[in-house]
Amino acid sequence: MAAPHALLPEQLYHPCHELPPELAGSEDLDDLPLSPGQERAMGALHFGVAIAHEGYNLYVMGSPGLGKHAIVRQLLEQQPLQGEPPSDWCYVNNFRTPHKPRALRLPGGVGRPLQNAMRTLVQTLASVLPAAFESDEYRNALQGLKDRFKHEEETLINAVEAEARAARIILMRTPTGFTLAPMRDGEVIDAEAYDKLSPDEQQTIEDDSERIRQKLRHALQQAATASRNHEQQVEQLNQAVTRATVERQFVDLEAQFGHLDGVAAFLAEVKQDIIERGLELFSAAPADKLLDRQRLTPFNRYLVNLLVDNSDCQRPPLVYEDYPSYQNLLGRIEHQAQMGALHTDFTLIKGGALHRANGGYLILDARKLLTLPFAWDALKRALQGHELRIQSLEQILSLASTISLEPDPIPLSVKVVLIGDRTLYYLLTQYDPEFALLFKVQADFAEDLPRNAENTLLYARLIATQQRREQLRPLERSALARLIEQAAREIEDGQRLSLHLQGLLDLLREADYWAGQQQQARIGAEAVEQAVNARRLRADQVRERQLEGTLRGLRHVQTDGHCIAQINGLAVFQLGNHAFGHPARITASARLGDGKLIDIEREVELGGALHSKGVLILAACIGQRFGQRQPLSFSASLVFEQSYGGIDGDSASAAELCVLLSALGQLPLRQDLAITGSVDQHGRIQVIGGVNQKIEGFFELCAARGLTGQQGVIIPAGNRQHLMLRREVIEAVRDGRFHLYAIDSIDEAMSLLCDRPAGTADAEGNFPADTVNGAVQARLLAFSAARQGFAHPSPSLPDAVAGPGAD
């Protein structure tokens, strides 16, 4: 098998040639309403919004930066209002059961006027009601009642006094009541004179006094009855004045709101309560303390707590709750501290996002919702029960035994849109059986779109739309092309374009900044290139330290010469949004054994599952190729040298197979080449990710040490379509100072690394001796013979154990 040819410079980059030749810049492009390539997701969104059956809420999935929030919001904001406008919701006092406030459903736009009207009513009554009791008419009526009672009381007492006088007994008024005393000749008989009277006279006085006392007691009882009657008459007068005053204030209220369901009954209860308690309440409180927002007052009982105001709602409500906690979703009951104690009433009930979105749409971030305690269960409970109950967490968790408010539940009709990543969606589907019943529509946003002429023009329109929306400088044709090429680079595929709008928008803003620094009226390709380079420079300190450590010899990576059982693999570091490649020295050792391959990374638990899978696959590849006719009598180990962190992925399995073959066959490998790729059990090379960063990482090390014209990188042939390399790499390849090789099999890699053919087996499975596979096969045969020798001892071990190519 011949060694593969080096790739041409034209194969290392996929420039943008799809733009129409007549296009001069972004000024020639029309706006694009939505992101291209999202037809699948848009179809799902339209379906989920239109279907009215239960459980058809939406889960919008995709990675961050795709513009999901903006697209969903834009779509929902365009939805027409069907049927009646959303209702206003209020809470009012329940005069029979105060701890259970009543919910009032009002037509949209009525809640605010009703709330203002009730507040105005209280303020008005605070002035007109006391004034009614200070009028001459009321004072005259009250005085008449007082005079009538006084006359009746005096008549009763005067009758007793007259009868007592006839019996020669005087009725005297004292601070503690009335007392009786006998009289003779107009003078009160004192105790000494009374004792000198005869017994008959004393008895007569006692009899007369008892008779008068009984008369007095009866008169006082009549006076008490008259007093009670007087108080009732005064109360009736007060209520009559209050009723007349209050009813005058309710005429307009009842005419304006009395026809609404529930409002007429509420107004009647308010009117009756004010008539019964109004004089006591309004005469006792200062006018400036009637409606104090800083404290609860008795007058709150007449107010209206407007929970949801849809007065300006011309479309279905659209609410995005950024912090979907339990209380922010379902509302809360607040308390105020007064005299060291916490108090509340219905005016302190606050609505949540579900209240505001009732009758429309609620957008939530799935990850935030799931990480906030009790929020997810509360949302499901509300959607399943079709009602909103405002309950404190203390009540739900039985942490508080105090009496609290129990507001009436509010009927719920809302379409919930969860926005999150795919992992959360599949986890919820797997582990929460209620999730699939409530969120039956998934809108899956695409991560990229094919790079063809039609989509490239759409992408250019998308760039122009973002530029105008952000009020940035217009873009030249070259800048549009460079942004499109960078979009392909970001998705790591020269034949596709990234749909991550946030990254595109950020790059566009930064290019506009650099164009401004250069005092350019338009954004050119140079400004875009400068933005790309500046972004990389800002995040490049770790890469520079890695490279510096290698150049100083702290990390051992050879870029020239030959070594047995040592190879340059390629790895990618992902630090936030910044990824860079760096070479990694992989070594192997082989010895006589029982066919066991030790993955040191796995043994010390630094290797991930995918890396371990790759090692097992390459072991199977060796067994399939060399173990068909004899047992494999070797033991080997593989390791990433100077690696002190976790390693995962199978993109190093091709390098590990090559270095293991080198150790088995004692074959020197070129150190001026690095290799990346995944391998299957039959030795075929498979594509890997991060190919651009891996190539550039090895190139930077070679360039820092000095390019020799022999250095290069071996990549899977399937990764050619992903190449979007930086300009300096392409120039080095064009000048013959650096090389890239695309391979399909491990044999092609070994022929490059060993400068000898890989070799093809004959009908009996034997490889030519002067080939890579022949050398490995010979060494394995020697291992097998040596092992047999240990089983049946012989004078000496076969010389073939050393194997061809050994130093």
Secondary structure by P-SEA (a helix, b strand, c coil): cccbbbbccccccccccccccccccccccccccccccaaaaaaaaaaaaaccccccbbbbbbccccaaaaaaaaaaaacccccccbbbbbbbbccccccbbbbbbbcccaaaaaaaaaaaaaaaaacaaaaaaacaaaaaaaaaaaaaaaaaaaaaaaaaaaaaaaacbbbbbcccbbbbbcccccccccaaaaaaccaaaaaaaaaaaaaaaaaaaaaaaaaaaaaaaaaaaaaaaaaaaaaaaaaaaaaaaaaacccccaaaaaaaaaaaaaaacaaaaaacccccccccccccccccccccccccccccccccbbbbbccccccccbbbbbbbbcccbbbbcccccccccccccccbbbbbcaaaaaaccaaaaaaaaaaaacccccccccccccccccccccccbbbbbbbbbbbbcaaaaaaaacccccccccccccccccccccccaaaaaaaaaaaaaaaaaaccccccaaaaaaaaaaaaaaaccccbbbcaaaaaaaaaaaaaaaaaaaccccccaaaaaaaaaaaaaaacaaaaaaaaaaaaccbbbbcccccccbbbbbbbbbcccbbbbbbbbbbbbbccccccccccccccccccaaaaaaaaaaaaaaaacccccccccccccccccccccccccccaaaaaaaaaaaaaacbbbbccbbbbbcccccbbbbbbcaaaaaaaaaaaaaaaacccccbbbbbbccccccccccaaaaaaaaacccbbbbbccaaaaaaaaacccccccccccccccccaaaaaaaaaaaaaaaaaaaacccccccccccccccc
